[in-house]
Amino acid sequence: MRRGELDDFAAVLEIAAGRHPGHGDGCAGVQLDRTLAAFDGERLVGGTASEIREITVPGGAALPAAKITLTGLLPGYRGTGMGSELMRRQLSDLHSRGEPLAILTTAQSGVPSRHGFGIATAAMAAQFTPRPPRGQPQESDRRIRMIGGHEARRLLPAIFDAHRRLQPGQVSRPQGFWASWFVDEPLLRTAEGERFIVLAEQDDRTPDGYLTYRLRPGSLREQPVRELAIEDLITVTDPARRALWGFCGGFDQAAQVSAWNLPADEPLAWIVPEPRTLSITGLRPFLRLRLLDVAAALAARCYAVHGRIVLEVADPVLAESCQRYLLQGGPDGAACVTTTDAAEVALSAGDLAAAYLGQTALTSLARAGRAAELVPGALCRADTMFTWHPAPWTVTDW
């Protein structure tokens, strides 16, 4: 796409997203050589773009990933095959660049699923009733304090960066993301209300976690604060996480505490002050991941135990990925090459992507008819290798 077409490109994608042009941030920072546009004759009717991020994989490696964004078609052009063609061309281009992974978040799963994307992380939603501390306050080696915007701009990006390097599935946040995040436009908020920021600090004043939340109003005289809605709860250490949950659990000014996106393995039942009030209100797909270079992606992560498995992968878009792969790996690293050895497990690229970060067990995929065990015991062996703790989690939406 040419530079002079960027304004039209941005306007079309705003309309495709259900907004009038000018309500988003347009195509600020977009790389022209990473865009694709769809035309009906000379009329621009849709498009897509991507930009490079890093995603943490099991073992701590930060792997380059093409974040697919700015994607849509004008009403009247959906269901025509244009969306599928855009994605096929985009994936072929990303593969030719040598990029190992592609990632996206979307409420529409049809086109990504048909083109090799798998659900790689889940978002758990929960709510509970806060309670005032009873008896002696619980001891903590973390100091909790509220901070303002200037201090937050200085501290939060570094805390998040330290956190995401420890958390499989977490995606990097560049400077442009933080600039937009601190503007706090109402369109991008996960809940109404102003943002509050709380910091967790060690005894030496080193911060190792932060919480951002919003207060939903209730009846002015009866319950002025209806809900504390957690936005980000980001920590580098378990003590910081417990301390920030303690802050939420003791916030009895609110009738309820809620969170829209928590890790699937968050141990809330052992943290909240009144476990009987805890409700898991949702568990939904979040990050969708695509293996563009199967061998490179499998070799980049670590595995829970030492093992060997031969996987036969079917890819609906990238014919060159339809291979058998010999994976040998363990806690200290891995190697993966194409092979002519007999396959032990057969599955699609999308289903392998669902298992890649440890989100989904291959035995579960087999029970759903999405993976085939060709050698007895191979699925259990693969599950033992691919499982990882902590569970993968992605908090950044786009």
N, C-alpha and C positions, 0 to 999 in steps of 0.2 A: 504494500500500500504506500501511496505517496504522501508527503507531508501536508499538501494542500487538502487532502481528504480527511484529515484527522477530526475536524470539527463536525463534519457530516457523520463520521464513524461514531463519535461520542454521542451525538444526538440520537442516532438510530438505536444505540445500545441503551440509552436512557429510556426511550419509548418501549423497547423490548422488555425492560425491567419494570414497566408500569409506572414510570415517572415522566413528567414533562422535562424537556431538555433544560439544562441549567441547574437541576436540583442535585446533581452529583458533582464529583470533582473532575469530570471530563476525562481526558486521557493524559493527565499530568504524569510525566515520567515514562510514558509508554515508549517501548523500543520498536521502531518501525519494522525492523527486520524480523520481529516476533509477532507480527499481526497478520491476520488473514481476513479478507472481506468477501462477502457474498453479494452478487449483483443480479438483478433481474433486468437484462438489457444494460442500460447505463445507470439504473437506479440502485443505489446502495441499500440493501435490505437486511443486512446482518453482518456478524463478524465474531472474531475471537482473538485473544492475545495471550501472551504468557510472559513471565519474568522468573528469573532464577531466585530460589530460596534455598535454605538448607533444612533438612529434616534429620532429626536424631534417630538412629536405628539401634536395635539391641547391641549392647557392647560399647555404646558411646560415640561411634563414628558419626560425623555430621556430613550427610551425603547430599550433593547437589540435586535439586528437584525443580522441575519446571512447574511453577504455579500457574494454572490455567485460570484466567480471569477475563472480564469484559466480554462475556459470551452471550449471544442472543440473536433472535430473528424477529422481525416485525410481525405483528399479528397478520394472519393470512398466508404466511410462508412456513409456518410450523407444520410438521407432518408431511412435508413435500420431499424429504430426503436431503434438504440443504444442510440441516444440522449434522447429519451423519457424514456428509461429504466434507464439511468443515473439520470435523473431528478426525476423520481419516487422514486428511492432508496435514493437519497439525501434528498428529502423532508421527507420521512419516518424517516430517521436518525435524521434530525433536529427536527422533532416533538417529537421523543423519548427523545431528550435531554431537552425538556421543553422550547425550544426557541419560543417566541411568533410570530416572524416575520422573513421573508426572503426578501432580496432586491437584485436587480441586475439592470444593465443598459446594453442594447444590441440593435444592429440594426436589429437583427433577432427576430421577435416577435412570430413566430409560436409555438415553443415548450413551452416557458413560458406561453403563453396565454392558451394553451390546458391543462396546469397543474396548473391553479388557480392563476396566476399572473395577476394583474390589473395595468393599467397605473395610477400611484398615483400622479405624478407631471409632469408639462410641462415646456419646455424651450422656452422662447420667444426671437427671434432674431430681432434686430432693427438697423436702421442707420439714421443719420441726418447730416445736414451741420452745422459745428460750426460757430460762429460769434464772432467778437471782441466785448467787452463790449461797450455799447453806453452810453454817458453821465457819470454820477457818477457811480462808481462801486457799485454793490449791497452789502449791508452790510452783514457780516456774523460773527458769534461768533466762527468760526472755523478757525484755522490756517492750511494752506495746505503747505506741504513741501515734497520734494523728499528725499528719504533715500536710503542707499546702502545695500548691502547684509548682512553685519554683523548685522546692526541694525534691518533689516527685520527679520532675523532669531530669534532675541530676542523678537520682538513685534508681528509679524503677527499671530503665532499660538494662542496666548492668545486672540487677537481680534476676530479671527475666532471662538474660543471656546465660547466666550461671545455671539457672534452673533447667533451661531447655537442653543444655548439654548433658544433663543427667536423666532426662525423661524421654524414652522412646515415643516417637510420634509427634513430638513438639516441633513446630516450624519457626524458623528465625523471623524476627521482626526488625526490618531495616529502619533507618532514620526516618524515611518517608512515612512509614506506618506510624511511628511514634508521634510525628508532627501532626498527623491527622487525628490520632487517638486523643492527644491532649486538647485539641480544639473542641472535642466532645460535641459534635453535631447531633442534634436530636434524631436525625434520620438513622444514625448508626448505633443508637443506644439499645441495649438489651432490656432496659426497663426505664420508666419515666423517672424524672427527678434528677437533682444535682448529684454529682459524684463525690463521695468521701473516700479518703485514703488513709489507711492505717499501716504502720511499719512495725515489723518485729526485729528487735536488735539483741545481740548477744551482750554479755557483760562489758565487753570492751567497745561497745557502741557499733560493732560491725553488723550491718543489716543482712538478714538471711531470709527475709520473706516480706511479702506485702499483701494487703487485702484492699480491694476497691469495691464499694457497694453504694447502693442508692436506697433512699427511704421512701416507700410508697405511703402516701397520706391516707388516713382514715377519718372517722368522725372527729371533728375538732374537739368536742367536750368529752367524748367517751373513750376514744382510742386514736389520739392524734397521729401515731405512727402505726400503720396497719402491718407493714412488712419491711424487713431488711432484706433487700435483694442483692445477693452476692454477684459481682461481675467477674472479677479476677481474684483467685486465691492462689498465689504463686509463692512457692517456698523452695529453698535449697536444702533444708534439713527437716527431719521429722519433728524436733522440738519446736521449731518455728511454726510448723503446721498445726501442732497441737495448741500452741499459744494463740494463734489466730482463730482457730475454732473455739477456743475458750472465750475469746472476746465476743464472738457471735452468740455462743451459747448463753452468755450472761447478759446479753443485750435485751433485758426485759422491758425496755421502753417500747419495743415492737411486739405485736401479737404473734408474729411468725417470722422465721428466717427461711429464705428460699435460695436455691442455687440452680442455675440453668445448665451448667456444664461442669461436671465433676468427673474425675477418673472412675471407671467402672469398678475399680478395686478400692475406692475410698472407704476406710473403716469407720463410717459414721456411727454405726450401731454401738461402737465402743467409745465414742467421743461425746455424743450429744448428752445434755444433762438429764433428759427424760426420754429414753429410747422408745417408750410406748407412743410418743407423739411423732416419731419419725415415719415419714412416708416417702418411698421412692416413687416419684410421680412420672418418671419417663426414662426410657433408655433408647436413644435413637441413633441411627447412623450419623457419623459426622464427617470425618475425612475419607475421601475416596482416593485410592492410590493405584498407579499403573506402572508395571515393570516395563521399561523401554529396552533395557539391556539386562536380560534375566541373569546371565552368568555374573556380570559385574555387581548387580544388586545382591545376589545371594552370597557372593564372596565378601561383601562389605560389612556384613553384620556378624556378630558372634552367636554361638549356640549354647544352650544350657549344659549339654553334655557332649562329649566327643562321639561322633557317629559318621555314618556314610549312608547315603541314599541316592538312588537314581530316579529322577523325576522326568516324566514325559509331558511336555507342555504344548497345548494347542492355543494358538493365537489367532483371533478373528481378523486382525488388521495387519500385523507385521509377520509376513510369511517367514522371514529369516529367523524369527524366534521359535518357530515350530521345530523343536529339537528335543533330544534327550540330554539331560544335564546330570553330571556326576558331582554331587555336593559332598565334600568332606570338611567337617568343621567341629569346633568346640568352643569353650569359654575364652580361648586365647586367639581366635581368628578362624578363617575358613578359606577354602579354595573351591572354585567351581569351574568346570570345563564341559564342553559338549562331548558326547561319548556315543559309541555304538553298543555299549553294554545293554543288557536287557533291562527294560524299565520295571521299577517296583511300584510306583504310584503314578497314575495318569490324571491330569486335571487341566483346566483352562488357565490362561494367564491371569484372568480376573480373580479366580478362586485362589491361585497362588498368592496374588496380591493381598487377599483378605487374611491369609495366614502369615504373611511376610513379617509383620511387626509383632506377631504373637497374639493378635486379637481373636482369631478363630482357629479352633483345632481342626486338623485335617480329618480326624475321625468324625467330627460334626458335619463337615462337608460331604464325607462319604455317606453318612446316614441320610443326608438330603439329596443323594444321587448326583453330587457335583464332583466327586473324586472317586477313582477306582483303585482298589488295592489289587495289584497284580501278583504280589508275593506275600504269603501269609506273614503277619507281624510287621509289615513295612509301615503301615499307618501309625501304629503305636510308637515305633522307632522314630518316625518323623515328628510326631507330636512331642516326644520327649526332647528332641533337638530344638524345635522351633519355639517351645514355650519360653516365656521370659517374665521376669519381675523387675520393676513394676509393670503393670499392664500399660499398653500404649494409650496415650492421651494427647489430644490436640485441643487447645483452647482458643486459638486465633481463628476468627472467621473472616471472610472477605467476599 
